[in-house]
Amino acid sequence: MFTRALAFVAAAVFSLSAQAAGPEAFEGHDYTRLKTAQAVTTGSKVEVLEFFWYRCPHCFQLEPGLTTWLKTLPKDAQIRRVPAVFRDDWMPGAKLYYTLEQMNLLSRLHHKVFDAYHVERIDLNDPAVLGGWVAKHGVDRKKFEAIYNSFSTQSKATQGARLASSYGINGVPAFIIDGKFMTAVSMVGSEARLFEVLDQLIVKARAERASKKPAK
């Protein structure tokens, strides 16, 4: 729990300095521009695409700060989370995410899944353990297991894996802004700097969208 407490303290510190823009993001260092822009699913809104893995300690550490930052997201931007799948043992976490999504349980249980893996040391990759865990949290176990084991959920998880591959993602957490720009903590050096860079990339993506609109 001490590690989790430190993460929330870091998130609080971030919230106090969220308005600081920081130095200008430098292409090739703080972020990279993709050679081929990818289509987004957010329509008129700038897409903030996060690749993560529930069992990733870096994703776990980032989550409190990310949650705080998302509260500052401008109205013309939208988060989209995709659980990456680089190995077979990553697939259960991806299926868990998409099951919670389909059951409209992410707002209640997304953070609890992170805690289960990293704080409580519960192996949610074990189907029997997972079934008991969701039941403990008031979820209809049979309904959950039916969706978890469905073809639809498997397809969503597989598509997510392909998306990570198409973006050339080789580690998590990683972010793609509007199908064009990629950044990560490993590139910028700190969580605080990551959020500064993400803010700047949203502005850049917004400007590029505006420049492509036909003049009235």
C-alpha positions as CSV (number, residue, x, y, z in Angstrom):
1,M,0.0,0.0,0.0
2,F,3.0,2.3,0.6
3,T,3.8,2.3,-3.1
4,R,0.2,3.2,-4.0
5,A,0.2,6.0,-1.4
6,L,3.4,7.5,-3.0
7,A,1.7,7.3,-6.4
8,F,-1.3,9.3,-5.1
9,V,1.0,11.9,-3.5
10,A,2.7,12.2,-6.9
11,A,-0.7,12.7,-8.5
12,A,-1.5,15.5,-6.0
13,V,1.8,17.2,-6.8
14,F,1.0,17.0,-10.5
15,S,-2.4,18.6,-9.9
16,L,-0.7,21.6,-8.3
17,S,1.5,22.1,-11.3
18,A,-0.8,21.0,-14.1
19,Q,-1.1,24.5,-15.5
20,A,2.7,24.8,-16.2
21,A,3.2,24.3,-19.9
22,G,6.9,23.4,-19.5
23,P,9.5,23.7,-22.3
24,E,8.4,23.1,-25.8
25,A,8.3,19.4,-26.7
26,F,11.1,18.5,-29.0
27,E,10.4,16.1,-31.9
28,G,12.8,13.2,-31.9
29,H,13.3,13.4,-28.2
30,D,10.0,14.1,-26.4
31,Y,7.9,12.5,-29.1
32,T,8.1,11.1,-32.6
33,R,5.9,11.8,-35.5
34,L,4.6,8.6,-37.1
35,K,5.7,8.1,-40.8
36,T,2.1,7.1,-41.6
37,A,-0.7,8.6,-39.7
38,Q,-3.4,6.2,-38.6
39,A,-7.2,6.6,-38.6
40,V,-8.8,7.6,-35.3
41,T,-12.1,6.5,-33.8
42,T,-13.0,9.8,-32.0
43,G,-14.5,11.7,-34.9
44,S,-14.1,15.4,-34.4
45,K,-12.2,15.0,-31.2
46,V,-8.4,14.6,-30.8
47,E,-7.7,11.0,-29.9
48,V,-5.5,10.3,-26.9
49,L,-4.7,6.6,-27.3
50,E,-3.1,4.9,-24.3
51,F,-1.5,1.4,-24.7
52,F,-1.2,-0.3,-21.3
53,W,-1.1,-3.6,-19.5
54,Y,-2.7,-4.2,-16.2
55,R,0.3,-6.1,-14.8
56,C,2.8,-3.5,-15.9
57,P,4.3,-1.8,-12.8
58,H,4.9,1.4,-14.8
59,C,1.3,1.5,-15.9
60,F,0.2,1.0,-12.3
61,Q,2.5,3.8,-11.1
62,L,1.2,6.2,-13.8
63,E,-2.5,5.5,-13.3
64,P,-3.1,8.0,-10.4
65,G,-1.4,10.9,-12.3
66,L,-3.1,9.9,-15.5
67,T,-6.5,9.9,-13.8
68,T,-5.8,13.4,-12.5
69,W,-4.6,14.6,-15.9
70,L,-7.7,13.3,-17.7
71,K,-9.8,15.6,-15.6
72,T,-8.0,18.5,-17.3
73,L,-8.5,17.1,-20.8
74,P,-10.0,19.7,-23.2
75,K,-13.5,19.1,-24.5
76,D,-12.2,18.5,-28.0
77,A,-10.0,15.6,-26.9
78,Q,-11.0,12.1,-25.9
79,I,-9.1,9.2,-24.2
80,R,-9.1,5.7,-25.7
81,R,-7.5,2.9,-23.8
82,V,-6.1,-0.2,-25.5
83,P,-4.7,-3.1,-23.6
84,A,-1.6,-4.2,-25.5
85,V,-0.9,-7.9,-26.1
86,F,2.8,-8.8,-26.7
87,R,2.6,-12.3,-25.3
88,D,0.0,-15.0,-24.6
89,D,0.0,-14.2,-20.9
90,W,-1.1,-10.6,-21.7
91,M,-4.3,-11.8,-23.3
92,P,-6.3,-12.4,-20.1
93,G,-5.8,-8.8,-19.0
94,A,-7.0,-7.5,-22.4
95,K,-10.1,-9.7,-22.2
96,L,-10.7,-8.5,-18.7
97,Y,-10.6,-4.9,-19.8
98,Y,-13.0,-5.4,-22.8
99,T,-15.3,-7.4,-20.6
100,L,-15.5,-4.6,-18.1
101,E,-16.0,-2.2,-20.9
102,Q,-18.9,-4.1,-22.4
103,M,-20.5,-4.4,-18.9
104,N,-20.1,-0.6,-18.2
105,L,-17.9,-1.4,-15.2
106,L,-14.7,0.3,-16.1
107,S,-15.4,3.4,-14.0
108,R,-15.9,1.3,-11.0
109,L,-13.4,-1.5,-11.4
110,H,-10.6,-0.4,-13.7
111,H,-8.4,1.0,-10.8
112,K,-9.4,-2.0,-8.6
113,V,-7.9,-4.4,-11.3
114,F,-4.6,-2.6,-11.0
115,D,-4.7,-2.8,-7.2
116,A,-5.6,-6.5,-7.4
117,Y,-2.5,-7.3,-9.4
118,H,0.0,-5.0,-7.8
119,V,-1.2,-4.4,-4.2
120,E,-3.2,-7.5,-3.3
121,R,-1.1,-9.8,-5.5
122,I,-4.2,-11.6,-6.8
123,D,-3.6,-13.6,-10.0
124,L,-6.6,-12.5,-12.1
125,N,-5.1,-14.4,-15.0
126,D,-6.5,-17.5,-13.3
127,P,-10.1,-17.9,-14.5
128,A,-11.3,-19.4,-11.2
129,V,-9.7,-16.6,-9.2
130,L,-11.0,-14.0,-11.6
131,G,-14.6,-15.3,-11.3
132,G,-14.4,-15.2,-7.5
133,W,-12.9,-11.7,-7.6
134,V,-15.7,-10.2,-9.8
135,A,-18.4,-11.9,-7.7
136,K,-16.8,-10.3,-4.6
137,H,-17.2,-6.9,-6.2
138,G,-20.9,-7.5,-6.8
139,V,-20.7,-8.5,-10.5
140,D,-22.9,-11.3,-11.9
141,R,-20.2,-14.0,-12.3
142,K,-22.1,-16.1,-15.0
143,K,-22.8,-13.0,-17.1
144,F,-19.2,-11.8,-16.7
145,E,-17.7,-15.2,-17.7
146,A,-20.0,-15.5,-20.7
147,I,-18.8,-12.1,-22.0
148,Y,-15.2,-12.8,-21.0
149,N,-15.2,-16.1,-23.0
150,S,-17.2,-14.7,-26.0
151,F,-15.9,-14.5,-29.5
152,S,-16.6,-10.7,-29.5
153,T,-14.3,-10.1,-26.5
154,Q,-11.6,-12.3,-28.0
155,S,-11.9,-10.4,-31.3
156,K,-11.6,-7.0,-29.5
157,A,-8.5,-8.2,-27.6
158,T,-6.9,-9.5,-30.9
159,Q,-7.7,-6.2,-32.7
160,G,-6.0,-4.3,-29.9
161,A,-2.9,-6.4,-30.3
162,R,-2.9,-5.7,-34.0
163,L,-3.3,-2.0,-33.3
164,A,-0.2,-1.9,-31.1
165,S,1.7,-3.7,-33.8
166,S,0.5,-1.2,-36.5
167,Y,1.8,1.7,-34.4
168,G,5.1,0.0,-33.7
169,I,4.5,-0.1,-30.0
170,N,7.1,-2.2,-28.2
171,G,6.5,-1.2,-24.6
172,V,3.9,0.2,-22.2
173,P,2.6,2.7,-21.2
174,A,2.7,4.5,-24.5
175,F,0.6,7.2,-26.0
176,I,-0.5,8.1,-29.5
177,I,-2.0,11.5,-30.1
178,D,-4.5,11.7,-32.9
179,G,-2.9,8.9,-34.8
180,K,0.2,11.0,-35.5
181,F,2.5,11.5,-32.5
182,M,3.9,8.9,-30.1
183,T,5.3,9.6,-26.7
184,A,6.0,7.8,-23.4
185,V,7.6,8.3,-20.0
186,S,10.6,6.5,-21.2
187,M,11.1,9.2,-23.9
188,V,10.4,12.3,-21.8
189,G,12.0,11.2,-18.5
190,S,9.3,11.8,-16.0
191,E,5.5,11.6,-15.4
192,A,5.2,15.3,-15.0
193,R,7.0,15.9,-18.3
194,L,4.8,13.3,-20.0
195,F,1.6,15.3,-19.2
196,E,3.2,18.5,-20.4
197,V,4.1,16.9,-23.7
198,L,0.7,15.3,-24.0
199,D,-0.9,18.7,-23.6
200,Q,1.4,20.2,-26.2
201,L,0.7,17.4,-28.7
202,I,-3.0,17.8,-28.3
203,V,-2.6,21.5,-29.2
204,K,-0.4,20.5,-32.2
205,A,-2.9,17.9,-33.4
206,R,-5.8,20.4,-33.0
207,A,-3.8,23.0,-35.1
208,E,-3.1,20.5,-37.8
209,R,-6.8,19.5,-37.9
210,A,-7.8,23.2,-38.3
211,S,-5.2,23.7,-41.1
212,K,-6.9,21.0,-43.1
213,K,-10.4,22.4,-42.9
214,P,-11.6,24.1,-46.1
215,A,-11.8,27.9,-45.8
216,K,-15.3,29.3,-45.5
